[in-house]
């Protein structure tokens, strides 16, 4: 009997946390519309508001600052807009500045026109160039509106932690709004929206062990808010219309609570596992390149290149060994291409890179299996030049399997 598959793609999505699963099962019969005033509706609303408090605690803020969405992509599209209100007063933003390593949900710019979007370069270490940010904001035309800056806290490919607190000071010194994508940071770094200095923060349920279909835009206060993206019945205090997905939000809240409670223990355990895995990889293949090593990374992520191994070929090779990992972001309709993150870092993206990401249920036995699979593929690469058979075509939403040579 083949061993069970090994899941090492937690940055793409996390398995459902036991706490979230239990919360969903307990709430399965809470069917009322949370916007109805009868008892069934009030029960649903109470459950959602409990989840809102838990998600707010994840970001170190109050429940009144949390707007639930269908996910992080919707949250990004909600906040990335030129049109804001400070209370009842309209506020116009003229330009969106975003780092060159942002997730596609931010890089697409939301409701900003393409000509009002500017990319901020990063250093060779994969860290946003704060000097360049300062120069861009110094040259910003305030007559066109205030600047908005969007920088992720943790890069989804490399795991590199960005200097968002320092960036926030630069942005606010120039009168701008600062948006932080905290999707990959939640559950891996203690979040405090006030300490970070973000005006808005984006988080996602399924990245921390909650169900898919839930996310949140978290504001630093209640006065300044973007023009609604989805209009209708005025749910979420008018910021996001549509009947709330009660079960998904209840699971999201439970996962957020677990992420806060388990943060310290998780990081210690996962960090030790990553060190074990990286040591095993280096012992097997001395030429392995680990992108971002030497800098500050979250404990769970390894983004690596094996020279001579294409990303798509490597992903299939690991999959045939029963190991699920990815070639960078998994949020581009299953397409594999050159990493824009490596390109931004000044590295040859044609080298290809693979991402291993660990999570709360990863074990030492899993790491040993991963090392064994890595060794097999690295050794085959040396003897045959590639780790698996050539890949001629990638399916739209999945990689077609091929037989190893």
N, C-alpha and C positions, 0 to 999 in steps of 0.2 A: 504493500500500500504506500502510495506517495505521501510524503510529509505534508502537513497543511501549508497553505501558501503563507508567505511572510509579507506583511504590509509595512512598507517603509516610505509612505507618501503622505504623511500627516499634514504637510503644508498645503496639499491639495484639498484634503478633507480629512477630518478625524472620525473614527468610529464613534457611534453614539455612546456617551459616557453612561455608566450604570445608573448614576443619579438622575440623569436626564431621562433615561428610559423609564425608570420607576415613576418619575413625576408625570410623564406622559400617560402611563398606564393608569395612574390614579385619577387623572383628569379626563380620561377617555369619554366619560359620560357627562362632562360639563359642556353641553351642546348649545346652550343659549347664546343668542346674539349679545355680545358685551355692550351694545349700545341701546339695548332695551331696558325698560325700567322695571319689568316684573322680576320675580325672584330668580328665575333661570338666567335672565340677563345679568342681574346683579352678581350672581355667583361667578359667571364668566368674567365679568369686569374685575371682580376682586382678585381672581387668579391672575389676570393679565397685569394688574397693578402690582401684585406681589412680584411678578417676573420683572417688571420695570424697575422696582427698587433694587433687585439683585443685579441687573445689568448696569444700573447707575453706580452701584458699589464697585463694580469691576473697573470703572473709570474714576472712582473717587469723587463722585458728585451726587447731586440730588435727583430723585425720580422725575421731577418736573422738567429736567433738561434732556430727557430721553424721548426721541421720536422713533417708534418702531417702523421698519420697512420690510420689504420682502428679501432683503439681503444687502451686502455691502455695495454691490454695483448700483442698486437703486439709491442707496444713501449717498453715493458719490455723485450721481446724476442730480439728486436733490440739492446738494450743497454747492456744486460747481455751476453757479449761475451768476450773471451780472446783476440780477435783481434781488435786492434784499429790502427788508423793512426794519427800522429801529422803532419798535412800537408801531405807531401809525405813519411814521415818516419814511418815505422811500429813500433808499440808499443805493447808489449806482457804483458798480465795480467796472473798471475799464480794461483790466488785463489779468490773465491767469498765468502764473509762473509755476512750473512743476519740474521736479528733478528728472534727469534723464533715465533714471532707473525705476520710475513709477510703474505700478500695475496698469494694464490696459484700461481698467475702469476709470483711472484718473487721466491717463495719457490721452484719452479721447476727448477730454475737456468738458464733458457734460453739456451744458447749454451755452458755453462760450463759443463764439465764432472762431474758426481756425486762425484767422488773421489777428486775433487778440490773445493768442497763446504763445508763450515763450518757454523754451526748455532751459533748465539750469544744469550746467555740466557737473560731473562728479570727478573726483580724483582717481588716480590709478588704483587706489585702495578701495574704491567703490563707495566713497563717502561724499555727500553733497558738498560742493565747493562753496563755502560760506562767503569767501571774498567775492566770488563771481555773483552770488546772490546780492550782496551789498551793492555792487556796481550796477546791477540791473535795476534795483529799486531806486538807486540814486538817480538813474536816468529815466525813471518812469514818469510819464506825462499824467500828472494828477488832474489835469483839466478834463481828461477822458473818463475819470472815475478812479476810485481807490484800487490799489493792487490786491489781488488774492494770491497767496502762495500755498501750494500743496506739496508736502513732503511726507513720505512714509516713515514710520518709526523703525520698522524692521523690514529689510528687503526680502521678498518672498523667495528669491532664488538663492542668494548668498547667505542669508541670515544676518547680514551686517546691520548693526544698530546705528542709526543716523543721529547726528547731534541736533535733535529737534528743539531742545531748550535754548541753545544758542541761536538757532534759526529764528525762533519765536521772538527773541529780543530784537533781532535785526528787522524782522517784518513789522513789528509794532512801532519801532522807532521811525519807520517810514509810513505809519498810518494805515498799514494793510491788515487784512484778515488772514489768519493762519489755519489751514486745514491739515490734520494729521490722520493718515491712514494707519490705524492701529490693528489691522486685521491679523497680521502675523505676530504682533507683539502681545496681544491679549492671551493670558494664560501662560506667558513665558517671561514677561516683564511686569513688574508692579506698575499699574497705570494710575496717574493722577493728573487729570486734565488741567487743573489749576497750576500745579508745579511745572508741567510741561510748557504751559503757556499757549496751548491750542485754543482757538476760538471754537473749533468743531473737531470732533473725532469720529472716525468710522470704525465699527466693529461688526463681526459676522458670527452667527451662531454655529455653523457647521465646522468652523476652524477650531473651535474649543470643545467639541464633543456634544454640541446641541444638534437638533435636526436642521436640514436644509430648508430654505424658504423663509428665513428670518434674519434680520440684521437691525442695526440701529445707527441713527445719526445722533450723536451726543453733543450738546452745546454747552458752552461754559456758563451761559445765563439764558434767561427766557426772553429777553427784550429783542435781541438781534436774531432774525430768522430769515431764511431764503424764501423766495416766492414758491408756493407749492408746485410740485411736479405733477402730482395726481390730484385732481380736484373732483369734488362730488359731494358726499354727505357731511364732510367736515370732521371726520374722525381724527384721532391723534391731535386734538385741540386745533383742528383746521390745517395742520401741517402736512397730513398725508391721509387723504380720503380712502375709503374702502374698509369693509368689515375686517377686523383683525383676525389673523390665523391663530386662534386661541391655543391649540395644542402645540404648534411650533414655538410660540412665544413662551409658553410654560416650560417647554423643554430647554429653550434658550436661557431662561432665568435660572433653571437648575444647573445647567452647565456653567453659567457664569459664576454662580455661588461656589461650585466645586473648584473652578479655576482659581478663585481667590483663596479658598481654604487650603488647597493643595500646592500652591505655587512654590513655596520654599522646598518642600520635599521632592516635588517633581523635578525642579531644576537640578538639585543635587544628584538625583538618581540618573536623570537623562544626560547630564553633563559627563558623568563617569562612563556611561555607555558610549557616548560619542568619542571620548578619548580612546576607549578600547577599540572602537571600530577604526578610527583614523590610524592608530598604531598598527593594527593588522593590515590595513591597506598599504601603508608605507613599507611594511616588512615584505609584502608580496610584490609590490611594484614601486621601486624607488623613484620612478619618473612620474608618479601620479601628482597632479597639480590640484591643490585644494584652494579654491578661490576664496579670498577673504581671511585666510589664516593669518594670525599675527595681529589682527584687529579685533574689535569687540563684536562678537557674534552671539546670537541666542544659542542656548545649549543644545538645541535639537537638530541643527541643520548642517549638512555637508554638501557643498556644490563642487564637484570635482571633474577633472578632465584626465582621461587616459590617452596620451598621444597615440594617434593612429586608429582610435575607436570613434566612429561617428555616433552622435547622440542617439539617433533613431535606432541604429544597429545595436548599440549598447542597451537601450531600453528593452528591445525585444529579447536580447540575450539574457538579461536578468529575468525577464518575464518567463522565459522558457526554463529557467532554474527555479521558478516558483517565487520570485522576489518582485514585488511591485514597488517601483520607484518612478521618477519622472525626469523629463528633460526640460526643467524649468517650469514655467507657469502652466497649469492645467486648465486655464480659463480662456482658451482661444479656439474653441470648437474642435478640440482634438488635434489641431494642426501642430506639426513640429517645424520649427525654423531656427534660424540663427538667434542666439540670445541677445536682445537689445541691451541687457545688463552688461554682458561681457564687452559688447561694442562700446558702450559708454565708458567702461573702465580702460579702454584703449587696448583690449586684448583681441586676438584673432578669434572671432566668433565661429569661424569655420572649423575650429578645433573640435567644437562640440563639447557639451558638458552635461552631466547627470546630477540630479539632486536626490540625496537621501535625507529623509526627515523622520525623526523619531517622535514617540508620544507616550502617553501615560501608561500604556500596557506593554510597551516594548521591554523585553527581558534580555539577560545576558546570553541565553540560549539563542535568541533571535540574532544577536550581534555575531555570535560565532557562526551561525548559518550564513549570515550576510558576508562575513569574511571569507568563508569557504567558496561561496558563489563568486565573489570578487576575484579570488585567486584563480578559480577555474577559467573565468573569462579573460583575465590578464594573461594567463599562461597560453591560452588558445590564441590570443592576439599576437603573442610573440612567435608562435609556431606557424600560424596561418595568415597573419597580417590583419585579421579582423575577427571579432568575437562571435559572429554568427553569419548566416548566409546574407547576401546582399539584399537590400530592400529596394524594390523598384517602384512601389506605389504605397502610399499611406491612405487608408480609408478616411472618410470625412470625420468620423467620430471615434474610430478605434484603429489600432495598428493590426494589420493582418498578421497572423502567426506564420512563421516559416520554419522549416526543419533545420536544426543546427548541423553544421558540417563536422 
